[in-house]
């Protein structure tokens, strides 16, 4: 499994903290263990995991994005994110993307 971090960098304020935010996610929707392990290594709380979102992920600031890359996450563009998610959904269902 691979953990990815995109370059979405959308500006937003979360809990009074203004930053640019990207997404940390994996290409395996059924097994998030590696994602959670990497997130923990870079100081993210499990409570910040968004599993009810359209695709399970953590939001990360630019600094945490850099930390994730240093910890082994593969940097991709936000446009590449759609292809990774599409493949993961196809692999999960064994057929057509959902």
Secondary structure, DSSP 8 states (H G I E B T S, - for coil): --EEE----EEEEETTEEEEEEEEEES-TT--HHHHHHHHHTT--GGG-BSSSSS-BEEEEHHHHHHHHHTT-EE--HHHHHHHHHHHHHHHHTSS--
